[in-house]
Amino acid sequence: MEITERDWKIFRKKIANWQERYMERLVVEYITFLQSEKPASSKFWELEKRIKQDKKCPGVLIEMRRSTAINNIISMVLDEVITMEDLDEFSDGLKETVKYIVEKH
C-alpha cells in the first residue's frame, strides 16, 4: 500500500512530536539508570551502548521518504514509539493496514 497525499502530510506534521515524546521517555530512563548505585564506569559504558542502540529506533531517527512512511509507522507502533490511538487522524485504510501488520507480527 502506498501512503496517500493526505496521510503523508499528516505524518510529516506529527513525526517531530512523536520523536520528541519518545526521546523524552528515553532521557527519563537514562536519568534513572544514571542514578543507580552501579560504578561510574559501568554506567558510562552501558549508557553508551544503550544510546548507540536507541539511535537505530524510528523514534529517534528515520529516513523521511514517502515510500517508507507506512513501514516507519508500523515500526514505530511495534517499537512502542506511538500507539494506534496516535493514528486517529489518518485514513481508515492506513490504520487498517498498520493494525493488520502489527497484529501479524
BELSUL-V541487 format. One record per run of one state. SS is the DSSP state (h for helix, s for strand, l for the rest). FROM is the first residue (numbers start at 1). TO is the last residue. Records with the same first field share a line. If there is no record, write none. Layout:
# BELSUL-V541487
SS: FROM-TO, FROM-TO
This chain:
# BELSUL-V541487
l: 1-4, 35-39, 55-65, 79-83, 88-91, 105-105
h: 5-34, 40-54, 66-78, 84-87, 92-104
